[in-house]
Amino acid sequence: MKYASVLLAVSCLLSAVNAQWYETTIQLPDSADPFALCYNSINNKVYSANQISDDVTVIGGATNQVITTVSAGHQPQALCYNPRNNKVYCANNRSGTVTVIDGAADSVITTVTTGGRPLALCYNPQDNKVYSANSGSTPIDTMTVIDGATNQVITTVTAGDYPQALCYNPQNNKVYCANNNSGTVTVIDGATDQVIATVTVGDYPQALCYNPQNNKVYCANAGGGMTVIDGATDQVITTVGVGYYPFALCYNPQNNKVYCVNWGSGVIVIDGATNQIITTVTGLSGGSALLYNPQNNKVYCAVHYVFVIDGATNQVLRTIEVVGREQFDFTWNPVQNRVYVANQGSSSISVLRDWAGGIEESPKPQAPSHKPAATVIRSLPSGAVAFDAVGRRVVGTRPGVYFVREEPQAAGSKSQAFCKVVIAR
């Protein structure tokens, strides 16, 4: 084997970055159109709300197999989980209802009538309540408050025009509701369900997230800017310029950072303490969803592909090609450290898995007869390093089986993926 041929073969394997971390694809019926995901922490299950087939797919977190399909109302578009009573709630936009599903039996417990067009849900663990933001109630838009134990409607709270997003502040026991058409955020007391304040933000607020370290609420305004709200006083602290049409937010508690993806420039990273922009991760404009993985301190951004961002360095670690081109939601399974991606356009769920040891899975399930083979070489190519089976770096490799990674050759470039090789003499 000539050295040039060996180098080419290894480089081809090492550069196949898009194939990394992609464990499998869970194919749903063509009519499904998955739109929202959530995770059941008690039974290790993932739920997918399918807005065209009007049902919820239940997936085993350990096996990635579809367990069952539960009928819901018309056009389900939001999910949330109640760990105290092990229930899953599904907001059915066109039906004006919330379907309550038993998390153990995966059967419908009841259907709760809400206001018109429920579009968002959130859970209050302190008072065991579920809030539904109803974007089409008449004559005014509302939030329905549901008792997590009895499934009864406790009260209906007046919201602003077209409530679109919700989040919960556990430190002050408050619920925040972003009202898209009125440019406001309604603040509700979690104990009394009374409106405490109405905060004026930017135009067309559509996403919220909470920073527990500094007790702040962030509101992404589609008309431009991200409003930072003090969680104690409900006063606007500042507005951060995050570019055109910010669409989604998430929070990194390990590094105290907020991530905002917009349709103009990419993912903007904001310091949670100072509210200053740290950097912009370019090339990710048009993103539709964000997710933080606390186990490995990574942020996932859906922009046709899935981009994996290092939470410490803000560098893009991987670009993963998934099925379809319309990814609208993520959820995370901490038991198997899997990330699930709802591919709306292709009626499928992509499963990404991160291995702590650094050796990652193949992009798709192999046929039973498939026997993966290592690349056989006689020496390491220039710029590559080898690791043994337990992840220790090897110096002066002898004949054996190793995992090889190509190291960056220029400042700012990134290491490539691992591949398995046999070094022979």
C-alpha positions as CSV (number, residue, x, y, z in Angstrom):
1,M,0.0,0.0,0.0
2,K,1.5,3.3,-1.0
3,Y,1.6,6.1,1.6
4,A,-0.4,8.5,-0.6
5,S,-3.2,6.0,-0.9
6,V,-3.2,5.3,2.8
7,L,-3.3,9.1,3.6
8,L,-6.2,9.5,1.1
9,A,-8.1,6.6,2.6
10,V,-7.7,7.8,6.2
11,S,-8.5,11.4,5.3
12,C,-11.7,10.4,3.6
13,L,-12.8,8.6,6.8
14,L,-11.6,11.4,9.1
15,S,-13.4,14.1,7.1
16,A,-16.8,12.4,7.2
17,V,-17.9,14.8,9.9
18,N,-21.6,14.8,8.9
19,A,-21.8,11.1,9.6
20,Q,-20.9,11.5,13.3
21,W,-23.3,11.5,16.2
22,Y,-26.2,10.4,13.9
23,E,-27.5,7.2,15.5
24,T,-30.7,6.5,13.6
25,T,-33.9,7.8,12.0
26,I,-37.3,7.0,13.4
27,Q,-39.6,7.1,10.5
28,L,-43.2,8.1,11.2
29,P,-46.2,7.8,8.8
30,D,-46.0,10.2,5.9
31,S,-49.1,12.0,7.3
32,A,-47.5,12.7,10.7
33,D,-45.7,16.0,10.3
34,P,-44.0,16.1,13.8
35,F,-44.0,19.6,15.2
36,A,-43.2,19.4,19.0
37,L,-41.3,17.0,21.3
38,C,-41.0,16.4,25.0
39,Y,-39.3,13.9,27.3
40,N,-40.8,11.7,30.1
41,S,-38.1,11.5,32.8
42,I,-39.9,8.8,34.8
43,N,-40.4,6.2,32.1
44,N,-37.6,7.3,29.7
45,K,-39.9,8.0,26.7
46,V,-40.0,10.7,24.0
47,Y,-43.3,12.1,22.7
48,S,-43.9,13.7,19.3
49,A,-46.9,15.8,18.6
50,N,-47.9,15.3,14.9
51,Q,-49.8,18.2,13.6
52,I,-51.3,16.6,10.4
53,S,-52.1,13.1,11.7
54,D,-53.6,14.6,14.9
55,D,-51.8,12.2,17.2
56,V,-48.8,11.8,19.5
57,T,-46.1,9.2,18.8
58,V,-44.5,7.6,21.9
59,I,-40.9,6.4,21.5
60,G,-38.9,4.3,23.9
61,G,-35.8,6.2,25.1
62,A,-33.7,3.1,25.4
63,T,-34.7,1.3,22.2
64,N,-35.7,4.2,19.8
65,Q,-38.7,2.0,18.9
66,V,-42.2,3.4,18.5
67,I,-44.2,2.1,21.5
68,T,-47.6,3.4,20.5
69,T,-49.5,6.2,18.9
70,V,-52.1,8.2,21.0
71,S,-55.0,10.1,19.4
72,A,-55.1,13.8,20.2
73,G,-57.1,16.8,19.0
74,H,-56.9,18.6,15.7
75,Q,-53.4,20.0,14.9
76,P,-51.4,19.3,18.0
77,Q,-48.6,21.9,18.3
78,A,-47.2,21.9,21.8
79,L,-46.2,19.4,24.5
80,C,-45.1,19.6,28.1
81,Y,-44.5,17.1,30.9
82,N,-45.6,17.0,34.5
83,P,-43.2,14.8,36.5
84,R,-45.2,15.0,39.7
85,N,-48.2,13.1,38.3
86,N,-46.4,11.5,35.3
87,K,-48.6,13.2,32.7
88,V,-48.0,14.5,29.2
89,Y,-50.0,17.5,27.9
90,C,-50.7,18.1,24.3
91,A,-52.1,21.4,23.0
92,N,-54.4,20.9,20.1
93,N,-54.4,24.2,18.2
94,R,-57.5,23.8,16.0
95,S,-59.6,22.0,18.6
96,G,-59.1,24.4,21.4
97,T,-58.2,21.6,23.8
98,V,-55.4,20.0,25.7
99,T,-55.1,16.2,25.7
100,V,-53.8,14.8,28.9
101,I,-51.9,11.5,28.5
102,D,-50.9,9.0,31.2
103,G,-47.1,8.8,31.1
104,A,-47.0,5.2,32.3
105,A,-49.9,3.7,30.3
106,D,-49.7,6.1,27.3
107,S,-53.5,6.4,27.2
108,V,-55.6,9.5,27.2
109,I,-56.8,10.4,30.7
110,T,-59.0,13.3,29.6
111,T,-59.4,16.2,27.2
112,V,-59.4,19.7,28.7
113,T,-61.3,22.5,26.9
114,T,-59.2,25.7,26.8
115,G,-59.5,28.9,24.9
116,G,-59.2,29.1,21.1
117,R,-56.0,27.9,19.4
118,P,-53.7,26.8,22.3
119,L,-50.2,27.4,21.0
120,A,-47.8,27.0,24.0
121,L,-47.7,25.1,27.3
122,C,-45.5,25.3,30.4
123,Y,-45.5,23.6,33.8
124,N,-45.3,25.2,37.3
125,P,-43.8,22.5,39.6
126,Q,-44.2,24.6,42.7
127,D,-48.0,24.6,42.5
128,N,-48.4,21.7,40.1
129,K,-50.2,23.6,37.4
130,V,-50.1,23.6,33.6
131,Y,-50.5,26.8,31.6
132,S,-51.9,26.9,28.1
133,A,-51.5,30.1,26.0
134,N,-54.5,30.4,23.7
135,S,-53.8,32.5,20.7
136,G,-57.4,32.6,19.2
137,S,-59.7,33.2,22.1
138,T,-62.6,35.6,21.7
139,P,-63.2,38.4,22.5
140,I,-59.7,38.6,24.1
141,D,-56.8,36.1,24.2
142,T,-56.3,34.1,27.4
143,M,-54.2,31.6,29.3
144,T,-55.9,28.5,30.7
145,V,-54.6,27.2,34.1
146,I,-55.0,23.5,34.6
147,D,-54.6,21.6,37.9
148,G,-51.9,19.0,37.5
149,A,-53.5,16.6,39.9
150,T,-57.2,16.8,39.0
151,N,-57.0,18.0,35.3
152,Q,-59.6,20.6,36.1
153,V,-59.4,24.1,34.8
154,I,-58.6,26.3,37.8
155,T,-59.1,29.7,36.1
156,T,-58.7,31.6,32.9
157,V,-56.2,34.5,32.8
158,T,-56.4,37.5,30.4
159,A,-53.3,37.7,28.2
160,G,-52.2,40.1,25.5
161,D,-52.9,39.8,21.8
162,Y,-51.8,36.4,20.3
163,P,-49.9,34.8,23.2
164,Q,-47.2,32.6,21.6
165,A,-44.6,31.6,24.2
166,L,-44.4,30.7,27.9
167,C,-41.7,30.3,30.5
168,Y,-41.5,29.8,34.2
169,N,-39.5,31.6,36.9
170,P,-39.0,29.2,39.8
171,Q,-37.2,31.7,42.0
172,N,-40.2,34.0,42.2
173,N,-42.9,31.5,41.1
174,K,-44.0,33.5,38.1
175,V,-45.2,32.6,34.6
176,Y,-44.3,34.8,31.6
177,C,-46.4,34.9,28.5
178,A,-45.1,36.6,25.3
179,N,-47.9,38.3,23.3
180,N,-46.8,38.5,19.7
181,N,-49.2,41.1,18.3
182,S,-49.2,43.4,21.3
183,G,-45.5,43.6,21.9
184,T,-45.8,42.7,25.6
185,V,-45.1,40.0,28.1
186,T,-47.8,39.2,30.7
187,V,-46.4,38.2,34.1
188,I,-48.6,35.9,36.2
189,D,-48.2,35.0,39.9
190,G,-47.8,31.2,40.0
191,A,-49.7,30.9,43.4
192,T,-52.7,33.2,42.8
193,D,-52.8,33.2,39.0
194,Q,-53.2,36.9,39.0
195,V,-51.6,39.2,36.4
196,I,-48.8,41.0,38.3
197,A,-47.4,43.1,35.4
198,T,-47.5,43.7,31.7
199,V,-44.0,44.4,30.4
200,T,-43.6,46.3,27.1
201,V,-40.9,44.6,25.0
202,G,-40.1,44.8,21.3
203,D,-42.3,44.1,18.3
204,Y,-43.6,40.6,17.8
205,P,-42.2,38.7,20.8
206,Q,-42.1,35.0,20.1
207,A,-39.6,33.2,22.3
208,L,-38.7,33.2,26.1
209,C,-36.1,31.7,28.3
210,Y,-35.1,32.0,31.9
211,N,-31.7,32.5,33.5
212,P,-31.8,31.2,37.1
213,Q,-28.3,32.3,38.0
214,N,-29.1,36.0,37.5
215,N,-32.9,35.7,37.8
216,K,-33.6,37.2,34.3
217,V,-36.1,36.4,31.6
218,Y,-35.1,36.9,28.0
219,C,-37.7,37.7,25.3
220,A,-36.8,37.4,21.6
221,N,-38.7,39.9,19.5
222,A,-39.2,39.0,15.8
223,G,-39.3,42.7,15.0
224,G,-35.7,43.0,16.3
225,G,-33.9,42.9,19.6
226,M,-33.9,40.7,22.7
227,T,-35.5,42.2,25.8
228,V,-33.9,41.4,29.2
229,I,-36.4,41.4,32.1
230,D,-35.5,41.4,35.8
231,G,-37.2,38.3,37.4
232,A,-37.7,40.0,40.7
233,T,-39.0,43.5,39.7
234,D,-40.3,42.7,36.2
235,Q,-38.6,45.8,34.9
236,V,-36.8,45.9,31.6
237,I,-33.0,45.8,32.3
238,T,-31.9,46.4,28.7
239,T,-32.5,45.4,25.1
240,V,-29.7,43.5,23.3
241,G,-29.3,43.9,19.5
242,V,-29.5,40.4,18.2
243,G,-30.1,41.0,14.6
244,Y,-33.0,40.3,12.3
245,Y,-35.9,38.0,13.3
246,P,-34.7,36.2,16.4
247,F,-36.5,32.9,16.5
248,A,-35.4,30.8,19.4
249,L,-33.6,31.0,22.7
250,C,-31.8,28.6,25.2
251,Y,-29.7,29.0,28.3
252,N,-26.4,27.4,29.3
253,P,-26.1,27.3,33.1
254,Q,-22.6,26.0,33.1
255,N,-21.1,29.1,31.4
256,N,-24.0,31.4,32.2
257,K,-24.7,32.2,28.5
258,V,-27.9,32.8,26.5
259,Y,-28.1,31.7,22.9
260,C,-30.4,33.4,20.4
261,V,-30.7,32.2,16.8
262,N,-32.0,34.6,14.2
263,W,-32.7,34.5,10.4
264,G,-30.1,37.1,9.6
265,S,-26.7,36.4,11.1
266,G,-26.6,33.2,13.1
267,V,-26.4,32.3,16.8
268,I,-25.7,35.2,19.0
269,V,-24.1,34.3,22.4
270,I,-24.9,36.6,25.3
271,D,-23.2,36.8,28.7
272,G,-25.8,36.1,31.3
273,A,-24.3,38.4,33.9
274,T,-23.4,41.5,31.8
275,N,-26.0,41.1,29.0
276,Q,-23.2,41.8,26.5
277,I,-22.8,39.9,23.3
278,I,-19.8,37.6,23.5
279,T,-19.8,36.5,19.9
280,T,-21.9,35.5,16.9
281,V,-21.6,32.0,15.6
282,T,-21.9,32.7,11.9
283,G,-23.2,30.5,9.1
284,L,-26.2,29.4,11.2
285,S,-28.8,32.0,10.1
286,G,-32.3,30.8,9.6
287,G,-32.3,28.6,12.6
288,S,-35.6,27.3,13.9
289,A,-34.7,25.6,17.2
290,L,-32.1,25.5,20.0
291,L,-31.4,23.0,22.7
292,Y,-28.8,22.8,25.5
293,N,-27.3,19.5,26.6
294,P,-26.0,19.9,30.2
295,Q,-24.3,16.5,30.3
296,N,-21.7,17.6,27.7
297,N,-22.1,21.4,27.7
298,K,-23.2,21.6,24.0
299,V,-25.8,23.6,22.2
300,Y,-27.7,22.2,19.3
301,C,-29.0,24.5,16.5
302,A,-31.4,23.4,13.8
303,V,-30.7,25.1,10.5
304,H,-31.6,22.5,7.8
305,Y,-28.6,20.7,9.3
306,V,-27.9,20.3,13.0
307,F,-25.0,22.3,14.2
308,V,-23.3,21.4,17.5
309,I,-21.7,24.3,19.4
310,D,-19.2,23.9,22.3
311,G,-20.7,25.7,25.3
312,A,-17.3,26.8,26.6
313,T,-15.6,27.9,23.4
314,N,-18.6,28.9,21.2
315,Q,-17.0,26.9,18.4
316,V,-19.0,24.7,16.0
317,L,-17.9,21.1,16.8
318,R,-19.9,19.2,14.2
319,T,-22.3,19.7,11.3
320,I,-24.8,16.9,11.2
321,E,-27.0,16.2,8.1
322,V,-30.4,15.0,9.2
323,V,-33.4,13.8,7.2
324,G,-35.5,16.5,5.7
325,R,-35.0,20.3,5.8
326,E,-37.6,21.5,8.3
327,Q,-36.5,20.9,11.9
328,F,-38.8,22.5,14.4
329,D,-38.0,21.1,17.8
330,F,-35.5,19.2,20.0
331,T,-35.7,17.2,23.2
332,W,-33.0,15.6,25.2
333,N,-32.9,12.1,26.8
334,P,-30.3,12.3,29.7
335,V,-30.3,8.5,30.3
336,Q,-28.8,7.6,27.0
337,N,-27.6,11.1,26.2
338,R,-29.6,11.3,23.0
339,V,-30.9,14.3,21.3
340,Y,-34.1,14.0,19.2
341,V,-34.9,16.2,16.3
342,A,-38.4,16.7,14.8
343,N,-38.1,16.7,11.0
344,Q,-41.5,18.2,10.1
345,G,-41.0,18.0,6.3
346,S,-40.0,14.4,6.2
347,S,-42.2,13.0,9.0
348,S,-39.3,11.5,10.9
349,I,-37.4,11.9,14.2
350,S,-33.6,12.0,13.9
351,V,-31.7,10.6,16.9
352,L,-28.2,12.0,17.7
353,R,-26.1,10.3,20.3
354,D,-23.0,11.7,22.0
355,W,-20.4,9.3,23.4
356,A,-18.5,10.5,26.4
357,G,-15.4,8.5,25.3
358,G,-15.2,10.3,22.1
359,I,-15.9,7.4,19.8
360,E,-19.1,8.1,18.0
361,E,-21.7,6.0,16.2
362,S,-22.2,5.5,12.5
363,P,-24.8,7.7,10.7
364,K,-27.5,5.0,10.3
365,P,-28.4,1.5,11.4
366,Q,-26.5,-1.2,9.5
367,A,-28.0,-4.3,8.0
368,P,-27.5,-7.4,10.3
369,S,-25.0,-8.8,7.8
370,H,-22.9,-5.6,7.9
371,K,-19.5,-6.2,9.4
372,P,-17.6,-2.9,9.8
373,A,-13.9,-3.2,8.9
374,A,-11.0,-1.0,10.0
375,T,-8.6,0.7,7.6
376,V,-5.3,-1.1,7.6
377,I,-2.2,1.1,7.5
378,R,1.5,0.7,8.2
379,S,2.1,4.1,9.8
380,L,0.2,7.1,10.9
381,P,-0.2,9.9,8.3
382,S,1.3,13.3,9.2
383,G,-0.9,15.3,11.5
384,A,-2.8,12.4,12.9
385,V,-2.8,11.1,16.5
386,A,-3.8,7.7,17.8
387,F,-5.8,6.6,20.9
388,D,-6.3,3.2,22.5
389,A,-9.6,1.5,23.3
390,V,-10.0,3.4,26.5
391,G,-9.3,6.8,25.0
392,R,-5.6,7.3,26.1
393,R,-3.4,9.0,23.6
394,V,-0.7,6.6,22.3
395,V,2.9,7.7,21.6
396,G,5.0,5.6,19.3
397,T,2.3,3.3,18.0
398,R,3.1,-0.4,17.6
399,P,1.0,-2.9,15.6
400,G,-2.6,-3.0,16.9
401,V,-6.1,-1.5,16.7
402,Y,-6.4,2.2,17.3
403,F,-8.7,5.2,16.9
404,V,-7.2,7.9,14.9
405,R,-8.0,11.6,14.7
406,E,-6.6,14.2,12.3
407,E,-5.2,17.2,14.2
408,P,-5.8,20.8,13.0
409,Q,-3.0,22.0,10.7
410,A,-3.8,25.8,10.9
411,A,-4.8,28.2,13.6
412,G,-8.5,28.2,14.1
413,S,-9.2,24.9,12.3
414,K,-10.8,22.0,14.0
415,S,-9.8,18.4,14.7
416,Q,-11.6,16.0,12.4
417,A,-13.7,12.9,13.5
418,F,-12.3,9.6,14.7
419,C,-11.9,6.5,12.6
420,K,-10.8,3.0,13.4
421,V,-7.5,1.7,12.0
422,V,-5.3,-1.3,12.2
423,I,-1.6,-0.5,12.2
424,A,0.3,-3.4,10.7
425,R,4.0,-4.1,10.1
